[in-house]
């Protein structure tokens, strides 16, 4: 295969972390996120929003999903492709129904921090999906596409 052929191949890499539900590990996930978004050459604002969305997903997995039980794991998987980043965060909890959360934009909830993390994820990422893992726990899958160069 010549060098020209290699560049035509889509780049896909995967980074997987499995961490205990301890808040001191959140910064490590943030460092990996920064490295990934820099490598993918996301614009600075987009990189910061991606980091915030992943931070919120990991905190939610630890506190709400795993009930702050530090013996339960949180799995974070980054799938790096040429035009998009897909991040999955899995907890080991009982699962939840995201539609049951209060609307953070409702005037009655404006000062209530509950539900804001999911609002941030939906706002800053291009796609956000929730599912239940077959072995237990919830998975949030988020996709951020790179902006097309003009």
LOKOL-165710 format. One line per 10 residues: number of its first residue (from 1); their letters; for each residue y, z, x of N, C-alpha, C, CB. Coordinates in nm, 2 decimals. Glycine has a CB too. Example, Ala and Ser with C-alpha at 12.3 -4.5 7.8 and 13.67 -1.06 7.14 Angstrom:
BEGIN
1 = as = -0.57/0.78/1.32/-0.45/0.78/1.23/-0.33/0.78/1.32/-0.45/0.90/1.13; -0.22/0.71/1.28/-0.11/0.71/1.37/0.00/0.79/1.29/-0.06/0.57/1.41;
This chain:
BEGIN
1 = xxxxxxxxxx = -0.12/0.00/0.09/0.00/0.00/0.00/0.12/0.00/0.09/0.00/0.12/-0.10; 0.22/-0.09/0.06/0.34/-0.09/0.14/0.44/0.01/0.09/0.40/-0.24/0.14; 0.54/0.04/0.18/0.64/0.13/0.14/0.71/0.10/0.00/0.74/0.15/0.25; 0.73/-0.03/-0.02/0.79/-0.07/-0.14/0.71/-0.03/-0.26/0.81/-0.22/-0.14; 0.58/-0.04/-0.25/0.49/-0.01/-0.36/0.50/0.14/-0.39/0.35/-0.05/-0.33; 0.51/0.22/-0.29/0.51/0.37/-0.31/0.63/0.41/-0.39/0.51/0.44/-0.17; 0.75/0.35/-0.36/0.87/0.39/-0.44/0.86/0.35/-0.58/0.99/0.33/-0.37; 0.78/0.25/-0.62/0.76/0.21/-0.76/0.67/0.30/-0.84/0.71/0.07/-0.76; 0.60/0.39/-0.77/0.51/0.48/-0.83/0.59/0.60/-0.89/0.40/0.54/-0.74; 0.56/0.63/-1.02/0.64/0.74/-1.08/0.61/0.87/-1.00/0.61/0.76/-1.23;
11 = xxxxxxxxxx = 0.71/0.95/-0.97/0.69/1.08/-0.90/0.66/1.19/-1.01/0.82/1.12/-0.82; 0.55/1.25/-0.99/0.51/1.37/-1.08/0.46/1.48/-0.99/0.41/1.33/-1.19; 0.52/1.59/-1.00/0.48/1.71/-0.92/0.47/1.82/-1.02/0.57/1.74/-0.80; 0.39/1.92/-0.99/0.37/2.04/-1.07/0.38/2.16/-0.99/0.24/2.04/-1.15; 0.46/2.26/-1.03/0.47/2.39/-0.97/0.44/2.49/-1.08/0.62/2.41/-0.91; 0.34/2.58/-1.04/0.30/2.68/-1.14/0.32/2.82/-1.08/0.15/2.66/-1.18; 0.38/2.91/-1.16/0.39/3.05/-1.12/0.32/3.13/-1.22/0.54/3.09/-1.11; 0.26/3.24/-1.18/0.20/3.34/-1.27/0.25/3.47/-1.22/0.05/3.33/-1.27; 0.34/3.54/-1.30/0.40/3.66/-1.26/0.37/3.77/-1.36/0.55/3.64/-1.25; 0.38/3.90/-1.31/0.37/4.01/-1.40/0.50/4.02/-1.48/0.34/4.14/-1.32;
21 = xxxxxxxxxx = 0.49/4.09/-1.59/0.61/4.11/-1.68/0.70/4.21/-1.62/0.56/4.14/-1.82; 0.75/4.19/-1.51/0.85/4.28/-1.44/0.98/4.20/-1.42/0.79/4.33/-1.30; 1.09/4.26/-1.46/1.22/4.19/-1.46/1.26/4.15/-1.32/1.32/4.28/-1.52; 1.21/4.22/-1.21/1.24/4.18/-1.08/1.19/4.04/-1.04/1.19/4.29/-0.98; 1.10/3.99/-1.12/1.04/3.86/-1.09/1.13/3.74/-1.15/0.90/3.85/-1.13; 1.22/3.78/-1.24/1.30/3.68/-1.31/1.38/3.60/-1.20/1.39/3.74/-1.41; 1.44/3.67/-1.10/1.52/3.60/-1.00/1.44/3.50/-0.92/1.58/3.71/-0.91; 1.31/3.53/-0.90/1.23/3.44/-0.83/1.21/3.31/-0.91/1.09/3.50/-0.80; 1.19/3.32/-1.04/1.18/3.20/-1.12/1.31/3.13/-1.12/1.14/3.24/-1.27; 1.42/3.20/-1.12/1.55/3.14/-1.11/1.57/3.06/-0.98/1.66/3.24/-1.12;
31 = xxxxxxxxxx = 1.52/3.11/-0.87/1.53/3.05/-0.74/1.45/2.92/-0.74/1.48/3.14/-0.62; 1.33/2.92/-0.80/1.24/2.80/-0.81/1.31/2.70/-0.89/1.10/2.84/-0.86; 1.37/2.75/-1.00/1.45/2.65/-1.09/1.56/2.58/-1.02/1.50/2.73/-1.22; 1.64/2.66/-0.94/1.75/2.60/-0.86/1.70/2.50/-0.77/1.82/2.71/-0.79; 1.59/2.53/-0.70/1.53/2.43/-0.60/1.49/2.31/-0.67/1.41/2.50/-0.53; 1.42/2.32/-0.79/1.37/2.20/-0.86/1.49/2.12/-0.91/1.29/2.25/-0.98; 1.59/2.18/-0.97/1.70/2.10/-1.03/1.78/2.04/-0.91/1.79/2.19/-1.11; 1.79/2.10/-0.80/1.86/2.04/-0.69/1.78/1.92/-0.63/1.88/2.14/-0.57; 1.65/1.94/-0.62/1.57/1.83/-0.57/1.57/1.71/-0.67/1.42/1.88/-0.56; 1.58/1.74/-0.80/1.59/1.63/-0.90/1.73/1.57/-0.91/1.54/1.68/-1.03;
41 = xxxxxxxxxx = 1.82/1.63/-0.84/1.96/1.59/-0.84/2.02/1.59/-0.98/1.97/1.45/-0.79; 2.00/1.70/-1.05/2.07/1.72/-1.18/2.21/1.75/-1.15/2.00/1.84/-1.26; 2.30/1.71/-1.24/2.44/1.75/-1.23/2.45/1.90/-1.23/2.53/1.68/-1.34; 2.55/1.95/-1.16/2.56/2.10/-1.15/2.56/2.17/-1.28/2.69/2.13/-1.07; 2.64/2.12/-1.38/2.64/2.19/-1.51/2.51/2.19/-1.58/2.75/2.12/-1.60; 2.44/2.07/-1.58/2.31/2.07/-1.64/2.21/2.16/-1.56/2.26/1.92/-1.63; 2.22/2.16/-1.43/2.13/2.25/-1.35/2.15/2.40/-1.40/2.15/2.24/-1.20; 2.28/2.44/-1.41/2.30/2.58/-1.45/2.25/2.60/-1.59/2.45/2.60/-1.45; 2.27/2.51/-1.69/2.22/2.53/-1.82/2.07/2.54/-1.83/2.27/2.42/-1.92; 2.00/2.45/-1.75/1.85/2.46/-1.74/1.81/2.59/-1.69/1.80/2.34/-1.64;
51 = xxxxxxxxxx = 1.88/2.64/-1.58/1.84/2.77/-1.53/1.86/2.88/-1.63/1.93/2.80/-1.40; 1.97/2.88/-1.71/1.99/2.98/-1.81/1.88/2.97/-1.92/2.13/2.96/-1.88; 1.84/2.85/-1.96/1.74/2.83/-2.07/1.60/2.89/-2.02/1.72/2.68/-2.10; 1.57/2.86/-1.89/1.44/2.91/-1.84/1.45/3.06/-1.82/1.41/2.84/-1.70; 1.56/3.11/-1.78/1.58/3.26/-1.76/1.55/3.32/-1.90/1.72/3.29/-1.71; 1.61/3.27/-2.00/1.60/3.33/-2.14/1.45/3.32/-2.18/1.69/3.25/-2.24; 1.38/3.21/-2.16/1.24/3.19/-2.20/1.16/3.30/-2.13/1.20/3.05/-2.17; 1.18/3.32/-2.00/1.10/3.41/-1.92/1.12/3.56/-1.97/1.13/3.40/-1.77; 1.25/3.59/-1.99/1.29/3.72/-2.04/1.22/3.75/-2.18/1.44/3.74/-2.05; 1.23/3.65/-2.27/1.17/3.66/-2.40/1.02/3.68/-2.39/1.20/3.53/-2.48;
61 = xxxxxxxxxx = 0.95/3.60/-2.30/0.81/3.61/-2.28/0.77/3.76/-2.23/0.76/3.51/-2.17; 0.85/3.81/-2.14/0.82/3.94/-2.09/0.84/4.05/-2.19/0.91/3.97/-1.96; 0.96/4.05/-2.25/1.00/4.16/-2.34/0.94/4.15/-2.48/1.16/4.17/-2.35; 0.96/4.03/-2.54/0.91/4.01/-2.68/0.77/3.97/-2.68/1.00/3.91/-2.75; 0.73/3.87/-2.60/0.59/3.83/-2.60/0.49/3.93/-2.55/0.58/3.70/-2.52; 0.52/3.98/-2.43/0.42/4.07/-2.37/0.46/4.22/-2.40/0.42/4.05/-2.22; 0.56/4.25/-2.48/0.60/4.38/-2.51/0.63/4.47/-2.39/0.49/4.45/-2.58; 0.69/4.40/-2.28/0.72/4.47/-2.16/0.60/4.53/-2.09/0.83/4.57/-2.18; 0.48/4.49/-2.12/0.36/4.54/-2.05/0.35/4.47/-1.92/0.23/4.52/-2.14; 0.38/4.55/-1.81/0.38/4.48/-1.68/0.25/4.44/-1.63/0.45/4.56/-1.58;
71 = xxxxxxxxxx = 0.14/4.47/-1.70/0.01/4.42/-1.66/-0.03/4.29/-1.73/-0.10/4.53/-1.70; 0.06/4.24/-1.81/0.04/4.11/-1.88/0.12/4.01/-1.80/0.09/4.11/-2.03; 0.06/3.89/-1.79/0.12/3.78/-1.71/0.21/3.69/-1.79/0.02/3.70/-1.64; 0.31/3.63/-1.72/0.39/3.52/-1.78/0.36/3.40/-1.68/0.54/3.56/-1.78; 0.32/3.29/-1.74/0.30/3.17/-1.66/0.42/3.08/-1.68/0.17/3.10/-1.71; 0.47/3.02/-1.57/0.58/2.93/-1.58/0.53/2.80/-1.51/0.71/2.99/-1.51; 0.54/2.69/-1.58/0.49/2.56/-1.52/0.60/2.46/-1.52/0.37/2.51/-1.60; 0.64/2.41/-1.41/0.74/2.30/-1.39/0.67/2.17/-1.37/0.84/2.34/-1.28; 0.70/2.07/-1.45/0.64/1.94/-1.43/0.76/1.85/-1.40/0.56/1.88/-1.56; 0.77/1.80/-1.28/0.88/1.73/-1.23/0.85/1.58/-1.23/0.92/1.77/-1.08;
81 = xxxxxxxxxx = 0.93/1.51/-1.31/0.91/1.36/-1.31/1.04/1.30/-1.27/0.87/1.32/-1.46; 1.04/1.17/-1.25/1.16/1.10/-1.20/1.28/1.12/-1.29/1.13/0.96/-1.19; 1.26/1.11/-1.42/1.37/1.12/-1.52/1.38/1.24/-1.60/1.36/1.00/-1.61; 1.28/1.34/-1.59/1.29/1.46/-1.67/1.21/1.57/-1.61/1.22/1.42/-1.81; 1.25/1.69/-1.65/1.19/1.81/-1.61/1.13/1.88/-1.74/1.29/1.91/-1.54; 1.00/1.91/-1.73/0.94/1.98/-1.84/0.90/2.12/-1.79/0.81/1.90/-1.90; 0.93/2.22/-1.86/0.90/2.36/-1.82/0.83/2.42/-1.94/1.03/2.44/-1.78; 0.72/2.48/-1.91/0.64/2.56/-2.01/0.64/2.71/-1.96/0.50/2.50/-2.03; 0.66/2.80/-2.06/0.66/2.94/-2.03/0.56/3.00/-2.13/0.80/3.01/-2.04; 0.46/3.07/-2.08/0.35/3.13/-2.17/0.35/3.28/-2.15/0.21/3.06/-2.13;
91 = xxxxxxxxxx = 0.34/3.35/-2.26/0.32/3.49/-2.26/0.18/3.52/-2.30/0.42/3.57/-2.35; 0.14/3.65/-2.30/0.01/3.69/-2.35/0.02/3.78/-2.47/-0.06/3.77/-2.23; 0.12/3.76/-2.55/0.14/3.84/-2.67/0.07/3.79/-2.79/0.29/3.86/-2.70; 0.12/3.84/-2.91/0.07/3.81/-3.04/0.12/3.68/-3.10/0.09/3.92/-3.13; 0.22/3.62/-3.04/0.28/3.50/-3.10/0.39/3.54/-3.20/0.17/3.41/-3.17; 0.47/3.44/-3.23/0.58/3.46/-3.33/0.61/3.33/-3.40/0.70/3.52/-3.26; 0.69/3.35/-3.51/0.74/3.23/-3.58/0.89/3.22/-3.55/0.71/3.25/-3.74; 0.93/3.12/-3.47/1.07/3.11/-3.44/1.16/3.08/-3.56/1.09/2.99/-3.34; 1.11/3.03/-3.67/1.19/3.01/-3.79/1.22/3.14/-3.86/1.12/2.92/-3.89; 1.16/3.25/-3.82/1.19/3.38/-3.88/1.30/3.46/-3.81/1.06/3.47/-3.88;
101 = xxxxxxxxxx = 1.35/3.40/-3.70/1.46/3.47/-3.63/1.59/3.45/-3.71/1.47/3.42/-3.49; 1.68/3.54/-3.70/1.81/3.53/-3.76/1.89/3.42/-3.69/1.89/3.66/-3.77; 1.98/3.35/-3.77/2.06/3.24/-3.72/2.18/3.31/-3.64/2.12/3.15/-3.83; 2.18/3.29/-3.51/2.29/3.36/-3.43/2.43/3.31/-3.46/2.26/3.34/-3.28; 2.44/3.20/-3.53/2.58/3.15/-3.57/2.62/3.20/-3.71/2.57/3.00/-3.57; 2.53/3.26/-3.78/2.57/3.32/-3.91/2.68/3.43/-3.88/2.45/3.38/-3.99; 2.79/3.43/-3.95/2.89/3.53/-3.93/2.84/3.67/-3.92/3.00/3.52/-4.03; 2.74/3.70/-4.00/2.69/3.84/-4.00/2.61/3.87/-3.87/2.59/3.86/-4.11; 2.57/3.77/-3.79/2.50/3.79/-3.67/2.57/3.76/-3.54/2.37/3.70/-3.67; 2.70/3.73/-3.55/2.78/3.68/-3.43/2.77/3.79/-3.32/2.92/3.65/-3.47;
111 = xxxxxxxxxx = 2.77/3.91/-3.35/2.77/4.02/-3.25/2.63/4.07/-3.22/2.86/4.13/-3.29; 2.53/4.01/-3.28/2.39/4.06/-3.26/2.33/3.97/-3.16/2.31/4.05/-3.40; 2.28/4.03/-3.04/2.22/3.95/-2.94/2.08/3.89/-2.97/2.21/4.03/-2.81; 2.02/3.94/-3.07/1.88/3.90/-3.10/1.89/3.75/-3.15/1.82/3.98/-3.22; 1.79/3.67/-3.09/1.78/3.53/-3.13/1.87/3.44/-3.05/1.82/3.52/-3.27; 1.95/3.50/-2.96/2.04/3.41/-2.89/1.97/3.33/-2.78/2.15/3.50/-2.82; 1.87/3.39/-2.72/1.80/3.32/-2.61/1.74/3.19/-2.66/1.69/3.41/-2.56; 1.68/3.19/-2.78/1.62/3.07/-2.84/1.73/2.97/-2.87/1.53/3.11/-2.96; 1.84/3.03/-2.92/1.96/2.94/-2.95/2.00/2.87/-2.82/2.08/3.02/-3.01; 2.01/2.94/-2.71/2.05/2.88/-2.58/1.95/2.78/-2.54/2.06/2.99/-2.47;
121 = xxxxxxxxxx = 1.82/2.81/-2.55/1.72/2.71/-2.51/1.74/2.58/-2.59/1.58/2.77/-2.53; 1.75/2.59/-2.72/1.77/2.47/-2.81/1.90/2.40/-2.78/1.76/2.51/-2.95; 2.00/2.47/-2.74/2.13/2.41/-2.71/2.13/2.33/-2.58/2.24/2.51/-2.71; 2.07/2.39/-2.48/2.09/2.34/-2.34/1.98/2.25/-2.30/2.09/2.45/-2.24; 1.86/2.25/-2.37/1.75/2.16/-2.33/1.75/2.05/-2.44/1.62/2.24/-2.33; 1.69/1.93/-2.40/1.68/1.82/-2.49/1.57/1.84/-2.59/1.65/1.69/-2.41; 1.46/1.91/-2.56/1.35/1.93/-2.65/1.30/2.07/-2.63/1.24/1.83/-2.64; 1.27/2.14/-2.74/1.21/2.28/-2.73/1.10/2.28/-2.83/1.32/2.39/-2.75; 0.98/2.32/-2.79/0.87/2.33/-2.89/0.80/2.46/-2.86/0.77/2.21/-2.87; 0.74/2.51/-2.97/0.66/2.64/-2.96/0.52/2.61/-3.00/0.73/2.75/-3.04;
131 = xxxxxxxxxx = 0.43/2.68/-2.94/0.29/2.66/-2.98/0.21/2.79/-2.94/0.22/2.54/-2.91; 0.09/2.80/-2.99/0.01/2.92/-2.96/-0.10/2.87/-2.86/-0.06/2.98/-3.09; -0.12/2.94/-2.76/-0.22/2.91/-2.66/-0.36/2.94/-2.72/-0.20/2.98/-2.52; -0.46/2.86/-2.69/-0.59/2.88/-2.75/-0.65/3.02/-2.71/-0.69/2.77/-2.71; -0.61/3.07/-2.59/-0.66/3.20/-2.54/-0.57/3.31/-2.57/-0.69/3.19/-2.39; -0.47/3.29/-2.65/-0.37/3.39/-2.69/-0.24/3.37/-2.63/-0.43/3.53/-2.66; -0.14/3.42/-2.70/0.00/3.41/-2.65/0.07/3.29/-2.70/0.00/3.41/-2.50; 0.20/3.29/-2.68/0.29/3.18/-2.72/0.33/3.10/-2.60/0.41/3.24/-2.79; 0.36/2.97/-2.62/0.41/2.88/-2.52/0.53/2.82/-2.57/0.30/2.77/-2.48; 0.64/2.82/-2.49/0.76/2.75/-2.52/0.76/2.63/-2.42/0.89/2.84/-2.51;
141 = xxxxxxxxxx = 0.78/2.51/-2.46/0.78/2.39/-2.38/0.92/2.33/-2.39/0.67/2.29/-2.41; 0.99/2.32/-2.28/1.13/2.27/-2.28/1.14/2.14/-2.19/1.23/2.38/-2.24; 1.21/2.05/-2.24/1.23/1.92/-2.16/1.38/1.90/-2.14/1.17/1.80/-2.23; 1.42/1.87/-2.02/1.56/1.83/-1.99/1.55/1.70/-1.92/1.63/1.94/-1.90; 1.61/1.60/-1.98/1.62/1.46/-1.92/1.74/1.45/-1.83/1.62/1.36/-2.03; 1.73/1.38/-1.72/1.84/1.35/-1.63/1.93/1.25/-1.71/1.80/1.30/-1.50; 2.06/1.27/-1.68/2.16/1.17/-1.74/2.14/1.04/-1.66/2.31/1.22/-1.73; 2.16/0.93/-1.73/2.15/0.80/-1.67/2.27/0.78/-1.59/2.13/0.69/-1.78; 2.25/0.72/-1.47/2.36/0.69/-1.38/2.43/0.56/-1.44/2.32/0.67/-1.24; 2.56/0.57/-1.43/2.64/0.45/-1.49/2.70/0.37/-1.37/2.74/0.49/-1.59;
